[in-house]
Amino acid sequence: MKKLLLLGLIFFTLSINAFAQERIITGRIFDEENNPLFGATVCQKNTENCFYSDYQGIFHLLIKNKANNTLSIARPGYKPQTIALKDSVNKLIIIKMLKDTTQKQINEIPTTKDMSWYSKYEISYNFQYERIFNDFSNFESYFGSENVKFMSNQSTIYNFEITGRYKNVSLGILFGLNSFEQSNASLLMKFKPRQYALNFGYDMINSKHFRFNALLGLKYNKYLIVNCENDYYIPLDLYLSNNYIDISIDQMSGFIGCNLEYKTYELSNFTDYIAIGFFGGFIFKINEKPWIYSVANCLTSDGRINMKCFNFGINLAYCYLR
């Protein structure tokens, strides 16, 4: 766990340093009739720092301060342009391209496969390590102080999410789980967190190597609690006489946060690219009292789960363009 946290900290630090040495510009490209131009090539002049405008004519570029401070814009059928950048650009750059009637042959516009960093449609398979901080101390009178402390200390959950993306909007379906055990001489306490979530995202920045998106999520967390004999085989009369616990404490919550990803194409032999990211944000309860269920009953209690107002995690995504 410490190694994963250290990896996340290193990734976050490197990302901050990278942004400190570079600046991001955003622009939009139109034709003479003010229609957005898709597939225009935008480059930092005399470098390989190039990309394409998207279906709305929008582009983002990480400008390397040590390189040329001029943009070159080109698209088949249109006259090329160059634009000198100011040292500080914090407004949307508007570019209008004029048709080139002197060109006798129009080359093909780049296809989705040529635009390896951008596509109208995308699907990704995400593997996540997430930390969710809960306090079950309100349930001490039911489960005992040792068990409650044990439950509160288990904050790690492993998620798998399938995400579909259309242009800048994404929708993800997530399932997560983990399992913990605590035993003494005779009893075994099993604590099994489960998580189901629906996540909505919007890409604020989507360049060749970086993506930064805002997240809005709806989470449903189930905490399965089982208290039973340490031995697998026990007499039925002993099981019935001891009234062992087998319940689920369910909590629904909302999440508002963001995700920062770095895209790499060198390691993706069986996918279009791999994204490594760090996400975090604020979490809040939707139902004040958790729903508590046994196999056959809905149980009542005044106990509450005291949730910390934040959570974070690390994300590894295998992405396929369509």
Wavefront OBJ file of the C-alpha trace (Angstrom):
o trace
v 0.000 0.000 0.000
v 2.828 2.399 0.860
v 4.479 1.641 -2.489
v 1.281 2.506 -4.345
v 0.904 5.750 -2.429
v 4.550 6.593 -3.145
v 3.985 5.872 -6.836
v 0.987 8.205 -6.852
v 2.981 10.939 -5.104
v 5.860 10.589 -7.580
v 3.468 10.715 -10.542
v 1.721 13.785 -9.129
v 5.061 15.556 -8.475
v 6.350 14.809 -11.972
v 3.107 16.071 -13.469
v 3.352 19.328 -11.514
v 6.966 19.787 -12.620
v 6.008 19.108 -16.217
v 3.252 21.705 -16.106
v 5.624 24.186 -14.460
v 8.058 23.884 -17.391
v 5.317 24.052 -20.028
v 2.208 26.110 -20.578
v -1.081 25.057 -22.101
v -2.750 27.026 -24.869
v -6.240 26.425 -26.227
v -7.649 27.518 -29.544
v -10.436 26.986 -32.036
v -10.186 26.803 -35.814
v -12.922 27.913 -38.251
v -13.297 28.101 -42.013
v -14.442 31.179 -43.954
v -18.086 30.422 -43.147
v -17.378 30.108 -39.405
v -17.771 26.327 -39.412
v -15.451 24.390 -37.048
v -12.562 22.714 -38.895
v -11.747 19.132 -37.957
v -8.310 17.615 -38.658
v -6.222 20.777 -38.936
v -2.597 20.119 -37.966
v -1.262 22.519 -35.340
v 2.460 22.444 -34.533
v 4.948 24.352 -32.481
v 7.070 25.524 -35.408
v 10.219 23.527 -36.225
v 9.337 20.841 -33.629
v 7.463 17.559 -33.576
v 5.057 18.936 -30.992
v 1.977 18.562 -33.239
v -1.659 17.524 -32.975
v -5.042 17.868 -34.723
v -8.127 19.957 -34.053
v -11.154 17.971 -32.920
v -14.688 17.827 -34.299
v -15.498 21.178 -32.738
v -12.328 22.754 -34.122
v -10.830 22.906 -30.620
v -7.199 22.122 -29.869
v -4.940 22.117 -26.804
v -1.161 22.338 -26.932
v 1.523 22.044 -24.270
v 3.983 24.733 -25.334
v 7.610 23.947 -24.574
v 9.123 27.211 -23.396
v 12.601 26.421 -24.713
v 11.343 25.724 -28.251
v 10.038 28.034 -30.993
v 7.333 30.430 -29.824
v 5.403 30.257 -33.103
v 2.479 28.097 -34.178
v 2.092 26.692 -37.686
v -1.383 25.585 -38.805
v -2.095 23.523 -41.918
v -4.965 21.575 -43.442
v -5.355 20.131 -46.959
v -7.321 22.551 -49.136
v -6.556 25.592 -46.972
v -3.753 28.135 -46.890
v -1.189 27.444 -44.134
v -0.795 29.995 -41.361
v 1.745 30.944 -38.726
v 0.921 32.693 -35.453
v 3.394 34.242 -33.025
v 2.544 33.466 -29.409
v 2.875 35.934 -26.597
v 4.743 34.970 -23.439
v 1.467 34.725 -21.560
v -1.603 33.401 -23.381
v -4.662 32.900 -21.192
v -7.448 33.450 -23.724
v -8.963 31.233 -26.379
v -7.026 31.628 -29.650
v -9.371 31.997 -32.626
v -7.975 30.978 -36.010
v -9.773 31.385 -39.330
v -8.407 29.441 -42.301
v -8.946 30.468 -45.934
v -9.437 28.033 -48.790
v -6.489 27.587 -51.138
v -7.896 27.603 -54.663
v -4.430 27.117 -56.180
v -4.157 23.514 -54.941
v -4.960 21.114 -57.761
v -4.970 17.990 -55.598
v -6.394 17.782 -52.111
v -4.744 15.228 -49.871
v -6.839 13.135 -47.561
v -7.795 14.536 -44.201
v -6.207 12.565 -41.322
v -8.279 9.611 -40.190
v -8.987 8.515 -36.635
v -6.110 6.040 -36.759
v -3.711 8.843 -37.741
v -4.974 10.870 -34.788
v -3.695 8.405 -32.219
v -4.433 10.747 -29.306
v -7.954 11.799 -30.279
v -11.082 10.054 -31.503
v -14.769 10.809 -31.512
v -15.463 7.512 -29.723
v -13.354 5.757 -27.106
v -13.729 2.866 -24.694
v -11.363 2.131 -21.809
v -10.913 -0.571 -19.186
v -9.758 0.920 -15.883
v -8.080 -0.708 -12.887
v -8.109 1.448 -9.756
v -6.679 1.552 -6.259
v -8.959 3.761 -4.120
v -8.933 4.966 -0.527
v -12.287 5.654 1.186
v -12.153 6.767 4.820
v -15.040 5.708 7.098
v -15.603 5.754 10.836
v -17.935 3.069 12.262
v -17.634 4.187 15.901
v -21.427 4.752 16.105
v -21.821 0.956 15.889
v -19.573 0.204 18.885
v -22.497 -0.852 21.078
v -23.478 -3.473 18.478
v -20.134 -4.912 17.358
v -17.717 -3.999 20.157
v -14.799 -1.560 20.198
v -12.219 -3.932 18.693
v -14.382 -4.876 15.740
v -15.402 -1.267 15.085
v -11.767 -0.154 15.141
v -10.918 -2.972 12.737
v -13.719 -1.936 10.335
v -12.746 1.745 10.424
v -9.112 0.999 9.553
v -9.974 -0.822 6.308
v -10.117 1.979 3.745
v -8.693 0.310 0.624
v -10.828 -0.917 -2.258
v -9.881 -2.238 -5.716
v -12.094 -1.175 -8.620
v -12.707 -2.194 -12.206
v -14.461 0.331 -14.449
v -15.607 0.299 -18.071
v -15.739 3.829 -19.500
v -17.255 4.977 -22.778
v -16.361 8.381 -24.195
v -18.071 10.458 -26.887
v -16.040 13.527 -27.834
v -15.373 15.222 -24.452
v -18.080 13.475 -22.394
v -17.588 10.131 -20.625
v -19.732 7.642 -18.706
v -18.273 4.860 -16.551
v -19.752 1.841 -14.741
v -17.645 0.661 -11.795
v -17.483 -2.344 -9.475
v -15.056 -2.583 -6.556
v -14.314 -4.993 -3.720
v -11.943 -6.068 -0.979
v -11.963 -8.519 1.925
v -10.474 -8.345 5.419
v -10.379 -10.801 8.311
v -9.664 -10.481 12.025
v -9.591 -13.495 14.308
v -9.129 -14.264 17.982
v -9.056 -17.616 19.753
v -12.533 -18.716 18.726
v -14.230 -16.092 16.528
v -13.526 -14.833 13.011
v -14.605 -11.335 11.915
v -14.959 -10.890 8.123
v -15.386 -7.406 6.672
v -16.055 -7.233 2.913
v -16.482 -3.782 1.313
v -18.255 -3.682 -2.050
v -18.683 -0.640 -4.284
v -20.937 0.092 -7.266
v -20.684 3.446 -9.013
v -21.835 5.453 -12.005
v -19.304 8.121 -13.018
v -19.773 11.062 -15.372
v -16.797 12.989 -16.766
v -16.030 15.984 -18.954
v -12.610 16.536 -20.519
v -11.333 20.024 -19.712
v -8.005 19.261 -21.441
v -7.383 16.418 -23.874
v -3.992 16.640 -25.596
v -1.687 13.992 -27.007
v -0.085 13.118 -23.660
v -2.316 14.671 -20.992
v -5.976 14.527 -20.070
v -7.607 16.513 -17.275
v -11.297 15.923 -16.651
v -13.944 16.892 -14.121
v -15.790 14.001 -12.441
v -19.245 13.577 -10.943
v -20.096 10.195 -9.413
v -22.867 8.314 -7.669
v -21.579 5.548 -5.345
v -23.332 2.691 -3.596
v -21.156 1.057 -0.918
v -22.029 -2.259 0.754
v -20.137 -3.361 3.862
v -20.688 -7.068 4.445
v -20.047 -8.139 8.045
v -19.798 -11.786 9.087
v -18.959 -13.017 12.587
v -18.579 -16.785 12.863
v -16.541 -19.658 14.276
v -12.909 -19.941 13.216
v -13.498 -23.561 12.237
v -15.088 -24.137 8.833
v -17.174 -27.086 10.069
v -19.303 -26.414 13.169
v -22.398 -28.162 14.617
v -25.739 -26.676 13.572
v -26.939 -26.346 17.175
v -23.821 -24.296 18.035
v -24.421 -21.982 15.087
v -28.082 -21.446 16.014
v -27.394 -20.916 19.723
v -24.678 -18.287 19.168
v -26.708 -16.063 16.789
v -23.804 -15.228 14.498
v -23.837 -11.972 12.523
v -24.342 -11.952 8.755
v -25.483 -8.469 7.705
v -24.873 -5.720 5.169
v -24.523 -1.993 5.946
v -25.288 0.031 2.790
v -24.372 3.682 2.203
v -25.072 5.826 -0.861
v -22.843 8.829 -1.540
v -21.968 11.416 -4.170
v -18.543 12.356 -5.480
v -17.237 15.569 -7.081
v -13.618 15.626 -8.176
v -11.131 15.515 -11.018
v -8.717 13.167 -12.739
v -5.274 13.857 -14.228
v -3.886 11.276 -16.675
v -0.662 10.822 -18.594
v -0.958 8.925 -21.899
v 1.781 6.685 -23.229
v 1.840 4.976 -26.622
v 5.140 3.077 -26.358
v 3.819 0.422 -23.922
v 0.525 -0.215 -25.725
v 1.103 -3.266 -27.919
v -2.500 -4.521 -27.798
v -4.284 -1.204 -27.219
v -4.198 2.284 -28.757
v -2.667 3.846 -25.638
v -2.311 3.377 -21.891
v -3.217 6.119 -19.406
v -1.851 6.372 -15.866
v -3.717 8.784 -13.632
v -4.374 10.170 -10.175
v -7.911 11.097 -9.097
v -9.394 12.686 -6.013
v -12.188 14.862 -4.759
v -14.938 15.459 -2.235
v -17.417 12.813 -1.127
v -20.734 13.362 0.661
v -23.521 11.165 2.039
v -26.874 10.946 0.266
v -28.693 8.871 2.911
v -27.859 10.119 6.423
v -28.540 6.751 8.055
v -27.199 3.659 6.296
v -29.548 0.888 5.220
v -28.885 -2.321 7.162
v -29.994 -5.729 5.893
v -29.805 -9.321 6.988
v -30.667 -12.203 4.689
v -34.408 -11.764 5.265
v -34.893 -8.471 7.147
v -34.338 -4.740 6.923
v -32.830 -3.789 10.281
v -33.240 -0.469 12.109
v -30.514 1.398 13.984
v -29.494 4.906 15.013
v -25.905 4.197 13.963
v -24.300 6.314 11.255
v -21.175 5.974 9.139
v -19.007 9.035 9.654
v -17.390 9.556 6.249
v -14.341 11.694 5.644
v -15.106 14.429 3.127
v -12.458 13.334 0.601
v -11.078 10.285 -1.159
v -8.371 9.617 -3.750
v -6.895 6.857 -5.858
v -4.652 5.726 -8.711
v -5.997 4.702 -12.117
v -4.524 2.535 -14.889
v -6.544 2.523 -18.144
v -6.260 0.530 -21.368
v -7.870 2.687 -24.062
v -9.251 1.790 -27.484
v -10.215 4.359 -30.122
v -13.149 3.974 -32.476
l 1 2 3 4 5 6 7 8 9 10 11 12 13 14 15 16 17 18 19 20 21 22 23 24 25 26 27 28 29 30 31 32 33 34 35 36 37 38 39 40 41 42 43 44 45 46 47 48 49 50 51 52 53 54 55 56 57 58 59 60 61 62 63 64 65 66 67 68 69 70 71 72 73 74 75 76 77 78 79 80 81 82 83 84 85 86 87 88 89 90 91 92 93 94 95 96 97 98 99 100 101 102 103 104 105 106 107 108 109 110 111 112 113 114 115 116 117 118 119 120 121 122 123 124 125 126 127 128 129 130 131 132 133 134 135 136 137 138 139 140 141 142 143 144 145 146 147 148 149 150 151 152 153 154 155 156 157 158 159 160 161 162 163 164 165 166 167 168 169 170 171 172 173 174 175 176 177 178 179 180 181 182 183 184 185 186 187 188 189 190 191 192 193 194 195 196 197 198 199 200 201 202 203 204 205 206 207 208 209 210 211 212 213 214 215 216 217 218 219 220 221 222 223 224 225 226 227 228 229 230 231 232 233 234 235 236 237 238 239 240 241 242 243 244 245 246 247 248 249 250 251 252 253 254 255 256 257 258 259 260 261 262 263 264 265 266 267 268 269 270 271 272 273 274 275 276 277 278 279 280 281 282 283 284 285 286 287 288 289 290 291 292 293 294 295 296 297 298 299 300 301 302 303 304 305 306 307 308 309 310 311 312 313 314 315 316 317 318 319 320 321 322
